[in-house]
Structures are given as C-alpha cells and as structure tokens.
Amino acid sequence: MTTFIFPGQGSQSKGMGGALFDEFSEQTKQANDILGYSIKELCLKDSKRELNKTQFTQPALYVVNALSYFKKIADGGNKPNYVAGHSLGEFNALLAAECFDFETGLKLVKKRGDLMSQSMGGGMAAILNSSQEEIETLLDLNGLKNIDIANYNTPSQIVISGLREEIAQAQMLFEEGDALYYPLNTSGAFHSRYMLASREEFEAYLKKFTFSDSQIPVISNVSAKPYQAGEVMMGLTNQLISPVKWSESIQYLLGVGETVFEEIGHGEVLTKLVSKIKKELPKINIPTEVVTQPNAVEKVRSVQSVATGTTEIGKASSGLDNITGSLTAVEKVNQWNQKNPIGTRVQSEIVKDKDLQTRTEAVVLFKHRAAVYLKGYNGYFDLDETVAI
C-alpha cells in the first residue's frame, strides 16, 4: 500500500521546483495569472526575499507540490492508495484526490496565506523531547492559559501556539529540563483559538466554491481519519484553529496495513517525521473498525502489529499482572498507575539490553492506546509490552 504525503510551510527553499515550471508551462501561467506575479521567479530566484513570508510561502509550496504530483503521474507512476498533507500540504492531498482542480486549490491557498499573514501578536515554538502530557502539565502549573498545542508532529515533537508574551515565558520553563525549545519565525498563532476570525472569513470564501468527494482516501489533519463525503469545506475551515494531528494520522495509516510513504514536493521534512514516528511507536494497536470511503470498498481493520507486520484478530498479549486484553485502555492505565510510580524500572521484549525507566504516569494515547513514556528509549511503549521490575 502506498501513501503520498505532501509537505507544508517550513519545507520551502530557494531553487525548489527546478525544471517543473517549464515542463508544466500551462499550469505555471495559470498560477502567474491567479497570483499576479511569477511563481517561477519567486521559487527559483526569490530576488525580493519574499519566499519565507506566509502569503508567498503557501502558494509557492502548493504549486511545487502540485507540479511534483503531476510529474509523478505523467511519468507513469500509479496513483496512491491514500494521501495526506501537513497543514498547507493537505490542499495538495485534496487536489490529488480530485476534490478540486489546480486553479481552485491555488485560489484557496492564496486566500489562506493572505489571512494567516495578517494574524499578528501571536507566536509559535517547537518543543522536542517532551510529551503532550508533560507540556500541558507544565503550562497549566505556571498559569500559561493562552497557549494551545498546534502540531502533534511526533510523540516527542510538539508545536505550541499562542500569545507571543506567553510563548516567550514558556521558553524558560522548558529549557530547565531535558526538552529542547525552538521559537518559530511566524507572525501569528497558527492552528490555535487565535485564528478564529481568520477561520470565519475563510469559511465565507470557501462557500463560493463547490467541492467533490475524494476519489482517493484523504487523511484529515483535524480528525486524523479519512475525510467522509461532504466534509471538505468543514475540514479546511477547522484546520485553521485545530492542531495538526500528524503523528496520529501516520499511526492511523500504519494501522491500516503495511505502508510505503512517499513524499511528493520539495524536501524530506515529512519523510523524517514518519521515520521518527515509527521509532517512537514500536507497536501500534488499532481496534477492529469498519471504515467506509467514497468510491472505495469497505475495509475491515483489525488489531495490527506494525512491528512484526502481522495481523491478530481478537488477540492481545499481556505484560502486566492482572491486566488482560479484555480491559479497556483507561482501566489498564488506572491499574498501572496504582501499582507503579514514576521512575519504575521496566523491561520489554521490544527493546532488550536497555535500562528502561518510566518518565511519566501511564496515559491513554489517541483515545485507545494505553502507554507509558520510558527513559532510556525516549518514546511511548504499550503497557501490554511493558513489565515492571
């Protein structure tokens, strides 16, 4: 199974697109007419130093991603089984799934970039080596109530978004521990509650267009599940104020079955994120569920063991005393936390010959996965695969 993934803002660099603009001259001219400037000049030369400005970055990436996809198909490549895109890249995923055409997508992206560039007073920062639970706890304990989580890139790489002064205050807190804190060069608090006005204006603009249902399943940033019929407009509007659930989206795709991810566009940002997600989630269990897609047959998903590439139906292993596969994730977490304090030494059959120790209490990830974060590995392990010593 193949999934095409399309990168978003942050993947841009001068020179991207190369010969694609000449090879797809018709689409390049369409882009110039819609944007009012030369997309080729912006991407290849950037003589006005505008490529890193949001209102220019987003159209540029959309065009390069789109032309890269057209090139892939023109060269005889097969269409993928699934598509997904990171934030802006989701527009390219929807384009590949034939929800709208190239011109319509570019008009939407231009409007989106303009709106997001006008958002002022906010800030964003990437936090590495810290879990969602740790981040939320630290923010809450220090009264930083005006910060939202914007991106779940991997289990240990999370982006926060909020008022600029609180983003600055948060830096001192996270630099005291093992986390790495990187302020991002953005004008606004993207993917947060502070984009509500932009969301409302973008929704009004989207109502001018008609969208088709996807011909290829598209994984939504908002839900981390495939778009259903009639959901395109809602998904694109809510994306502005909702976190990008990239880690959970990749987990969903890994749970569907053995997947080859191919990044379409410029750079390898998403390829590296996928690799990191796989390392941090060595075993991913997906409960049995029927997933229906427009123009696609029903797919019945059962419990998947990604680490071994096998499928087990109605079977769960147990690495805990008195914790069985019949318990819910919440029950497993509660039993674990009652018996095992933070700092408990553990062992696992997944990673041998390592000194492993819990760094957090056990938690329920993605509403169904009972897991605990382990020092010595820096990643989450299923409780079913973890034994307290």
N, C-alpha and C positions, 0 to 999 in steps of 0.2 A: 504494500500500500504506500502511495506517495502523497505527501502533503507539501504544497508550495507555501512558503512563508515570505511575507513582504515587509521590509523594514520601514521604520518611521523616523521621525525627527531625531537627529543625533547621528544618523548614518551618512549625512551629506559631506562631500568634499569636492574641492575644485578639480575638474577633469572628469567627473562622473558622466557617464552616458557615451563618451567617445564617439565612435562612428555611427551610433544608433540614430542620431538626428538626421544624418544624410540618408541612411538606409530607409528610414520611415519619414520621408520628407513631407508627405501629406499630413500626417499627424503632427509633425513639428510645426507646419504652417497653421494648422488649427489651433495649436497651443499659443503661438505668437498672436493670433487674432484675438483669442479669448483674454490673454494676459496683458496685451498691449506692449510687450517687449520681447526680445529674442531669448527664448529659453535656451538655445544652444550657447549663446554668448554668456548667459548667466552661469550655466553649468561648467563650461569649458574654460572661461577666462575670468569671470567674476570681477571685471575691471572696476566696478563701482562698490565692491566689497559688500554685496547685499545677500549673498548666498546663505549666510548664517542668521539672517533676520527672518522671523517666523512667517511673515506674509510672502516671502520669496522661497524660503526653505520648503514649505509644504507643497506648492505647485511643482517645484523642481523635482522633489523626490517622487511625487505622483507620476510625473511624465517619465522619468527614468525607469521607475518600476514597471510602468505600463509598457514602454517600448522594449524593456528586457523580456517581459512576458510574451509580447507579440513576436519577438525574435525567437524565443524558445519554441513556440508553436510553429512558426514559419519554417524552422529548421527540422521539422518532423518530430518534435517532441510530443509525447502523449499528454493529454490533459490530466491533471492530478485527481486523486480520489477526494481530497479535502483541500481547502485553502484557509489561510489565516493571515492576519496582518497586525502589526504592533501599532496601535493608535492610528496615526495617519495611514499606515500600511493597510488598514482594514478596508479603505476605499479601493485599493488595488485588488484585494481579495474579492470584493463585491463586483468589481469590474470583470475579473476573470470568471466569476460565476454568472455573468451576463445579467446582473441586476440593473445595470445601466450601461450606456456606451461611453467611449473615451471622452467625448466632449462634455457630456453631462457630469461625469465624475470630476473633470477638471474645474468646471464651474463651481461645483460643490466645495472642492478643496480650496479654491481661491477665496470663496466667501468665508470658509472656516479659518483659513490663515489670517485673513483680514481681521476677523472678530477676535481671534486669540491674540493677535499682536496689539490690539487696543486694550487688553486687560493689563492694568497697572497695579502696583502696590503689593504684589504677591511674590513669592519665591518658591523654589523647589530645591531639594537636596537628595542625593542618593546615599543610602546607608548600607554598608556591607558588613557581613559577619554578625548580623543581628536578626532575630526572628520577628515576625509580626507581633507576637505576644510581648516580647521584650520592649519593642518600640512603643507600643500602645501603653504599656505599664509605665515606662519612663516619662512619657509625655503627660500622662494623667497625674502622676505623683508630683510633677513640677508645675502643674496648673497651665500647661500649654494646650488650651482648649480650641485654638483656632488653626489647628493643623490636621489635615486629612492624609490618609495613605492614597497615593496617586497611581503607583505602579507596583504590582507584585511580579517583578521580573524573574526572580528565582526565590526559593525559600529563604535564602540568606542575602538577597539583594533587593532592597525595597526602596522606593522613592516616596518621599513625603512632599506635601504641597500645602501652602497656607500663607498667612500674613508674613510679610518679609521680616518684621522685627522678631517674630517668634521662631522663624526658621533660623535666624542668627543666634537666638538664645539656645536653641536645641543643639547647635554645634558643640558648645562647651560641654553639654551633658554627655553626648555620645563619645566625645574624644577622651573622656576619663576612663573608659573601659577598653574592650578589645575591638570595638566597632571602628570602622573607617567611615568618615563623613565627608561627602563631596558636594558643596553647593553647586547648583547648576545655573548656567547663564540663560535664564528665562526672565521675561518681563512680568509674567503673571503666574498665578497659582493654578496651573492647568490640572484637569481631572480632579477638581475639588468643588466644594459648595460655592466657591467664589466665582465660578464660571456660570452661575445660574442665569444671569442676564444674557450672556452670550448664547446659552442654550436656547432661551426663548426666542431670540432673534434668528438663530439658525433654524429652529423648527419652523418658523414662519416662512423662511426662504425655501426650505425643503418641500413645503406644501405646494410649491409651484411646479413640482416635477412628479412624474409617475414612475414607480419602481416595479420591476418584475421580480418574481420569486426566483430563488437561486437554482441554477442548473447543476451546481456543484455545492456540496455542503460547506458553509462558511461558519467558522467558529467565531462567535461574538466576543469582543473584549469585555463587554458588560456582564455576560452570563457565563462565559467560558464553555458554552454549549452551542450547538448549531442553531443558526437563525431558522425560525419557522416561517411559514407563509404569512406575508403581510407585516413582518417585523422590521423591515429595513429602515424606515424613517424613524421609528422609535429607538432602534439601536444606535443610529448615528447621532441623534439628539442627546440621548442619555450618556453617550460616550464622553461628552464634554465635562460632565460633572461626576462621572463614575470612575473608579480605579480601573486600570488596565490589568485584567486578570491573566497575564501571560503565562505565569507558572502553572496555574490551574488549567489553562487552555491546552498546554502541552501535555499535562498529566491526562487530560481527557483523551487526547489523540493517542497517547501511549496505551491507554486502557482499551481503546477500540481494537488495537491489534498491532502487529509489528509494522513500524512506520519508518519510511525514509523521508527525512526533511530536506527540502531543497530551497535555499534562499534565492529569491528572484529580485534582482535590483542591485544596488551598489553596496559593497562591503560584506562583512561577515558578523555583524553585531548579533543578529538573531541566531546564527549557527552556533556561536559561542555560548549564548544563553541556553540554548537547547542542550548542549553538551553539559553545562553546569547543572541544569535541572536534573538530567539523568543521573549525574553523580550524587546529587543531594537527595534524590528519591530512589534508592536502590530497588525498592519493591513498591509497586502501586496497585492497590486493590480497588477494583471498580465493581459495585454491586450489580446484580442482574437487572437489566433495564431494557425496555424496548424503545428504540429511537427511530422516529419516522422522519423522512426528509422528502421535500417536494421532488417529484420525478426520480425517486430512488426507492429501492425495495427496502422493506423493514430490515433492520439489523438488530439481532438479539445479542446484547452484550452480557457476558457472564464474568465471573471473577477472573481477572487476568493477572498472571505473574510475569511482569515485564522483565524481571531479572533473568528468568530462565526461558522466556519465550513460549511458555506453556499456558494452557487454559484449564482451570479447575472449576467444575461446576458444583456448587453446594459443599465445598470443602474448605476448611480453614485450619491452619496449623496454630498451635498454641505454645508460646514460650513462657507463659506465666502460670503460677499456681492458681487454681480456681478461676482462671479466666478462659473461657471457651469461645469457640466461634459463634455460639448461639447468643452471646451478649451483644448489646449494641455498643457503638463506639463510645458513647457517653458513659455507659456502665463500666467499660474497660478502663477508661481514663480515671473514673472515680475510684475504682478498686486499686489501681496502680498508685495514685497519689496518696491514698490512705496508708499504704504499706511502705512506700519508697520516697523519702525526702530528696530534695535537690542535692546532688553530689553523690548519689548512689552509684557504686561501681557496677557495670553490667558487662555481659558478653553477648555476642551474636554470631550466628553461623554465617551471616553475610560477609562480615569483615572480621577476620581472625587475626590473632597476633597483634592486637592493638589494645592499649589501655584506654578503655571507654568509660565515661562517667557522665551522668545526666547533668545538663546545664540549666534545664528548666523543669517545671512540672509537666506532666503529660497533658496533651491538648487534643482536641478534635480538629483536624485539618479538613477543609473543604466539605464540612458537614457530615463526613462519613469515615474519616480515617483517624484511628487512634494512634498517636505517635508521640515520641519524646525526642528532644534535641540532645545530641550527645557530643560532649567534648572529646577530643581525640579523633573525631571524624568530621566535626563541623557540619552536621546535617541531621535531618529527622529520620528516625527509624520507626517502623511499625512496632507496636507493643507485642504483636504476635511473633515478632522475630527478635525480641529482646528479652534477656533473662537477667534479673537482678542477682548479684553475687552476695 
